[in-house]
């Protein structure tokens, strides 16, 4: 099975370390239920350690980076889950739906196999974190690949949507996690942990502008308010259905 992350997921195990504060929020949102399905599971971030988890992941590269002690993984796509109806108490999908070929079909499949809650960590494409000032193509990409918040209710039924503030020292290196560490975006290895940088082509001009503004102190002047924050509401959302 060929999947997008077979090419771009090589550094995920080292760059995308689950942040315990986000983990606590996700675990609390899951609520009760022992049998958990993790769709688009990647290397296994945020899988509860005290429950019976089944992971689904299409990419062999990502599967190979899972720890030997990780829960069992099934190589499959969200749009065609190989499970009977109501097989799981709860299910989760963390920063993954924008990679699915058919988001509506994948979420309908999650609803089919899940008796209780479905928990998604995703991103609101209407948000404009400061990095998009330098790389507007990221905002264009977000709009192109991220569902609107109103779409989730159409696909899953009634949902609760909560903003997720990202800690300034977040250990999970997703796209906007380095909001108070702007110099990190100048590191190619750091950028390799975000699929968006693989998707937008050459970010060179925008990154050069960022480097110049960091050197001159313009970035610190323009975004001085961010430097006083411990957490930043960059646009990430927790969507809870059921």
C-alpha positions as CSV (number, residue, x, y, z in Angstrom):
1,X,0.0,0.0,0.0
2,X,1.4,3.4,-1.1
3,X,0.6,6.3,1.2
4,X,1.6,9.9,1.3
5,X,3.7,9.5,4.4
6,X,5.8,6.8,2.9
7,X,7.7,9.7,1.4
8,X,7.4,12.5,3.9
9,X,7.2,10.8,7.3
10,X,10.8,9.7,7.8
11,X,11.5,12.0,10.8
12,X,8.2,11.8,12.5
13,X,9.2,9.5,15.4
14,X,11.8,12.1,16.6
15,X,10.1,15.3,15.7
16,X,6.5,14.6,16.5
17,X,6.8,13.6,20.2
18,X,3.4,13.7,21.9
19,X,2.9,16.6,24.2
20,X,1.5,15.5,27.6
21,X,-0.8,18.5,27.9
22,X,-2.4,17.8,24.6
23,X,-2.5,14.1,25.5
24,X,-4.4,14.9,28.7
25,X,-6.9,17.0,26.7
26,X,-7.5,14.3,24.1
27,X,-7.8,11.5,26.7
28,X,-10.4,13.5,28.7
29,X,-12.4,14.2,25.5
30,X,-12.5,10.5,24.7
31,X,-14.5,9.9,27.9
32,X,-15.2,6.3,29.1
33,X,-14.7,3.3,26.9
34,X,-12.1,0.6,26.8
35,X,-11.9,-0.3,23.1
36,X,-10.4,2.6,21.2
37,X,-9.8,3.0,17.5
38,X,-7.0,5.4,16.3
39,X,-7.4,6.3,12.7
40,X,-4.5,7.7,10.8
41,X,-2.5,6.7,13.8
42,X,1.0,7.4,12.4
43,X,3.7,6.6,14.9
44,X,1.2,6.2,17.7
45,X,1.1,9.6,19.3
46,X,-1.7,10.2,21.9
47,X,-2.8,6.6,22.0
48,X,-4.1,6.0,25.6
49,X,-1.8,3.6,27.5
50,X,-4.5,2.2,29.8
51,X,-7.0,1.1,27.1
52,X,-7.3,-1.5,24.4
53,X,-6.3,0.4,21.3
54,X,-6.4,-0.6,17.7
55,X,-4.5,1.6,15.3
56,X,-5.2,2.1,11.6
57,X,-2.4,3.6,9.4
58,X,-1.9,3.4,5.6
59,X,1.8,4.3,5.5
60,X,4.4,1.6,6.0
61,X,7.0,4.2,6.8
62,X,4.9,5.5,9.7
63,X,4.1,1.9,10.9
64,X,7.8,1.1,10.9
65,X,8.4,3.9,13.3
66,X,5.9,2.7,15.9
67,X,7.5,1.4,19.1
68,X,7.6,-2.4,19.7
69,X,5.3,-1.9,22.7
70,X,2.7,0.1,20.7
71,X,-0.8,-1.2,20.2
72,X,-1.5,-3.4,17.2
73,X,-1.8,-1.6,13.9
74,X,-3.8,-2.5,10.8
75,X,-2.6,-1.1,7.5
76,X,-5.7,0.4,6.0
77,X,-7.3,3.7,4.9
78,X,-9.9,5.7,6.9
79,X,-12.3,5.5,3.9
80,X,-12.5,1.7,4.2
81,X,-12.1,0.5,7.8
82,X,-12.0,-3.3,8.0
83,X,-14.2,-3.6,11.1
84,X,-17.8,-4.5,11.8
85,X,-20.3,-1.9,12.8
86,X,-20.0,-0.7,16.4
87,X,-16.7,-2.5,17.0
88,X,-15.2,0.2,19.2
89,X,-16.4,2.2,22.2
90,X,-14.7,5.4,21.1
91,X,-12.4,6.5,18.3
92,X,-9.9,9.2,17.6
93,X,-8.1,10.9,14.7
94,X,-5.3,13.3,15.5
95,X,-4.1,15.9,12.9
96,X,-4.8,13.5,10.1
97,X,-8.2,14.1,8.3
98,X,-6.7,16.6,5.8
99,X,-4.6,13.8,4.4
100,X,-7.5,11.5,3.6
101,X,-8.6,11.2,0.0
102,X,-12.3,11.5,1.0
103,X,-12.8,13.1,4.4
104,X,-16.6,12.7,4.5
105,X,-16.3,8.9,3.7
106,X,-13.6,8.5,6.4
107,X,-15.6,10.2,9.0
108,X,-18.7,8.2,8.1
109,X,-16.6,5.0,8.5
110,X,-15.5,6.2,11.9
111,X,-19.1,6.8,12.9
112,X,-20.1,3.3,11.6
113,X,-17.6,1.4,13.6
114,X,-17.8,3.5,16.8
115,X,-20.5,3.2,19.4
116,X,-19.7,6.3,21.4
117,X,-17.6,9.4,21.0
118,X,-15.4,10.4,18.1
119,X,-12.6,12.8,19.0
120,X,-10.7,14.7,16.3
121,X,-7.8,17.1,16.7
122,X,-7.8,19.3,13.6
123,X,-7.3,22.9,12.4
124,X,-9.7,25.7,11.5
125,X,-8.7,26.9,8.0
126,X,-10.1,30.4,8.9
127,X,-7.3,30.9,11.4
128,X,-4.3,32.9,10.4
129,X,-1.3,32.2,12.6
130,X,1.6,34.7,12.3
131,X,3.6,32.3,10.1
132,X,1.1,32.9,7.3
133,X,2.3,36.5,7.2
134,X,5.6,35.2,5.8
135,X,4.2,32.2,4.0
136,X,0.7,33.0,2.7
137,X,0.8,29.8,0.7
138,X,0.3,28.0,4.0
139,X,-3.0,29.8,4.5
140,X,-4.0,28.8,1.0
141,X,-3.1,25.2,1.7
142,X,-5.1,25.2,4.9
143,X,-8.1,26.5,3.0
144,X,-7.7,23.9,0.3
145,X,-7.2,20.8,2.5
146,X,-8.8,21.5,5.8
147,X,-12.6,21.0,6.3
148,X,-14.5,24.0,7.6
149,X,-15.7,23.7,11.2
150,X,-19.4,23.6,10.0
151,X,-18.7,20.5,7.9
152,X,-18.1,18.2,10.9
153,X,-21.6,18.4,12.1
154,X,-22.8,17.5,8.6
155,X,-20.7,14.4,8.6
156,X,-20.8,13.3,12.2
157,X,-24.0,14.7,13.7
158,X,-24.0,17.1,16.7
159,X,-20.4,18.1,17.7
160,X,-18.7,20.1,20.3
161,X,-15.8,22.2,19.1
162,X,-13.2,23.5,21.5
163,X,-10.1,25.7,20.9
164,X,-6.8,24.1,21.7
165,X,-4.1,26.5,23.0
166,X,-0.7,25.3,22.0
167,X,2.0,25.5,24.8
168,X,5.1,27.6,23.9
169,X,7.3,24.6,24.5
170,X,5.1,22.0,22.8
171,X,7.1,18.8,22.1
172,X,4.9,17.8,19.1
173,X,6.4,19.6,16.1
174,X,3.4,20.1,14.0
175,X,3.1,23.1,11.7
176,X,2.3,25.9,14.0
177,X,3.8,24.4,17.2
178,X,6.8,26.7,17.1
179,X,4.8,29.9,17.4
180,X,7.2,31.3,20.1
181,X,10.3,29.7,18.6
182,X,10.4,31.3,15.2
183,X,14.0,30.4,14.5
184,X,12.9,26.8,14.4
185,X,11.3,27.3,11.0
186,X,14.7,28.1,9.5
187,X,15.8,24.5,10.3
188,X,15.1,22.1,7.3
189,X,15.0,19.2,9.7
190,X,12.3,20.9,11.8
191,X,10.3,21.7,8.7
192,X,10.5,18.1,7.6
193,X,8.2,17.2,10.5
194,X,5.4,19.1,8.9
195,X,3.6,17.8,5.8
196,X,2.6,21.3,4.8
197,X,6.2,22.3,4.0
198,X,6.4,19.3,1.6
199,X,3.2,20.5,0.0
200,X,3.9,24.2,-0.7
201,X,7.0,23.9,-2.7
202,X,10.0,26.3,-2.2
203,X,9.4,28.4,1.0
204,X,12.7,30.2,0.4
205,X,11.6,33.8,-0.1
206,X,9.3,33.8,2.9
207,X,11.8,32.1,5.1
208,X,14.5,34.6,4.1
209,X,12.2,37.4,5.1
210,X,11.7,35.7,8.4
211,X,15.4,35.3,8.9
212,X,16.0,39.0,8.1
213,X,13.3,40.1,10.6
214,X,14.8,37.9,13.3
215,X,18.2,39.4,12.7
216,X,17.0,43.0,12.8
217,X,14.6,42.4,15.7
218,X,11.6,43.3,13.5
219,X,9.9,40.0,14.3
220,X,10.2,40.6,18.0
221,X,8.8,44.1,17.7
222,X,5.9,43.0,15.4
223,X,4.9,40.0,17.5
224,X,6.0,41.2,21.0
225,X,2.6,40.2,22.5
226,X,3.3,36.6,21.7
227,X,6.5,36.6,23.7
228,X,4.4,37.2,26.9
229,X,2.2,34.1,26.3
230,X,2.6,30.6,27.7
231,X,0.1,29.2,25.2
232,X,-1.2,30.4,21.8
233,X,-4.6,29.8,20.1
234,X,-3.2,29.2,16.6
235,X,-6.3,27.7,15.2
236,X,-6.2,24.1,16.4
237,X,-9.6,22.6,17.4
238,X,-10.8,19.6,19.3
239,X,-14.0,18.2,17.6
240,X,-16.0,15.8,19.8
241,X,-19.0,14.0,18.4
242,X,-21.3,11.8,20.3
